[in-house]
């Protein structure tokens, strides 16, 4: 069972961010992204450890608006992991292991 919410539409992502105090979003691609596939098990494990944060996987291949949102934020590669608190983006999470991700979002 997954600890992370999967979204495929921008409207779904906005709803999750609006309805949760702390949200960590992994903007990734389902197909063809080796780095996305390497991050996935660590992101999932971190989701099981940080119960005060809602973890979201947003597949940018499924909705062009998700990709444009990422690009509007100034990023040009996937995976990009962004932390939102109270609906506002507060940080880009650079860590790529479960323990490091949890440590970074707890700061």
Secondary structure as UniProt FT lines:
FT   STRAND          5..7
FT   HELIX           10..18
FT   STRAND          22..28
FT   HELIX           34..49
FT   TURN            51..52
FT   STRAND          54..59
FT   TURN            60..62
FT   HELIX           64..72
FT   TURN            73..74
FT   STRAND          80..85
FT   TURN            86..87
FT   STRAND          88..93
FT   HELIX           98..106
//
